[in-house]
Amino acid sequence: MYDSLINNFTSGEITPKLGGRPDLGLYHSGAAQIENFLLMLQGGLTRRPGTVKVATLTNPCRLIPFTISVDLSFILELSNLQMIIRKSDGSLYGVTTVTEYLESELSEIQFTQDYKSLYLVHRNHAPRVLNYLGGSFTWGPLIPSTMDEDGTLFQATGDYPGCVAYCSNRLWLASSTNQPYRLWASRPFDPLNFETYDVVTSTENVIKDAPWPDGWEDDQTLIYEVSVTTRDTISSDNAMILEVGSNRNDRIEWLIVGQNLIVGTASGEWIMPGNIDALNQQIVQTSAYGSGPIQALNVNNDVLYIQSGKMRCRGYVNAEGGYSSPDLTYIADHILKEGVKEWVFQRVPEPRIFVVLDNGDMAVLSYNKMYGIQGWTRWTFDGSVQSVIVLDKATGQDVCIAIERNEVCYLEKFDEGSEVFSDQHETGGTPIAFESIMKSNRFETTIDSGSTIGKRKKINEIIFRLLDSGAFKAGYDKLETYPDDVASGDVRIRLGGGYEKELQMEVHSIDDNPLTVLAMVYGLEVGK
């Protein structure tokens, strides 16, 4: 009998391709399936929060947050040719606006915010700005000022930018259809001013050619004439135009502000210093992984982006004075195989990335390098998730989703403070059940005679250390039920399974009961 302890799930759900690597620590800190659970910084697993229904939305739609302060946030509900503005509680703000965005274009919209101005861009349409002032909104085209007399920057078909960011007090736009590798930066603190030079006029007195008029001896002004000189000058505060110096027609896919301004293109990643100005322009390629057309995320001190193909997530992190770009789906390369539609980052209560997949499910990455957690879980629903946003509030942040259930789209909020684990569980509603499942990796270890791979194995009982949990089921051959509530402590479950060569333990929630697994201890019997 070999007693084994599992008390760390911080590697999350791992790929079947690592099934032959029980020599790795991440094999034992991960699991084959983690569905509708959250990874805890402390190492355990807890059920994902259920949702409460907030409002009924247009079906289908895209959600975009507009946060003025921790006490004032709005939700933009974008649907086919329409935008509805809602308060953070989901109620209508009273503004419905006609837009140019088609349903098929909603997921490609990129946006950035400068306090009370929200800028939206799409390559098929002129850029737009939503301003909030004095309790009311204005919505209109972004009309930049330039030195060109025709004033057509960003206003003609093919010249609409597809990427946007706000960095070093400048508004950055990039990647039109006609100029896919070009960036434009406004003047500092003047986001609509894209004038790349100043016109300076100077005057001076020049002595005329002789002969001079009579009386010049008494009036010297008679021998001078005024000369007016006009010249173009460039200062550090001028707007800028830059291009990615790629050896191919390399479309820019996103811009984001980290410690510097990071630019993601279809085949590489580029960096511009945060203190860049018109007299000190620099853009340098640092890696060549390539990106999909999805806005990157600022995650703590790192930048995360979706690689070309939209099925892998990479980081862009500081490493010994330079940058590296690790694959954050290396140990779970199956988790995004359905393709990424959109994603958001939640800072509090814990750092998590919420990813909407093309099939309507979600993938959630718990990511905190300080505490050594980098693990994926899968969240499934009785419905199809269309969009996700994070809203600031005085006590932290809320994560909300637009989800289609039975052809009706709802705005739902994950209720992290609730002890009820079902969706739409608010008072008076009809709860929608979901099941939380953990399936361990195959139990393998090293014994005196070598590895247990290929040997018959059996577990007679398993001890769970739980926290604030209700009834649940566990087993490997068949699931045994533990029916009691557990405030905090250890429970023992006797298992009735026989010997198996590929033995995997499963833990299932029951109904809307809470379930938090801190550790498991099992006695492994190894045969031949």
Helices and strands as residue ranges (DSSP letters): E 2-6, E 12-13, G 16-18, H 25-28, E 30-35, E 37-39, E 45-47, E 51-57, E 62-69, E 72-79, E 82-87, E 92-98, G 103-108, E 110-114, E 117-122, E 125-133, E 136-141, E 163-167, E 170-174, E 182-185, E 198-207, G 220-223, E 224-233, E 240-243, E 252-257, E 261-265, E 269-272, E 284-287, E 297-299, E 302-306, E 313-319, E 322-324, G 330-332, E 340-346, E 352-357, E 362-368, G 369-371, E 373-379, E 384-393, E 396-405, E 408-414, E 437-440, E 446-447, E 450-451, E 457-469, E 472-475, E 479-482, E 486-494, E 506-509, E 516-526
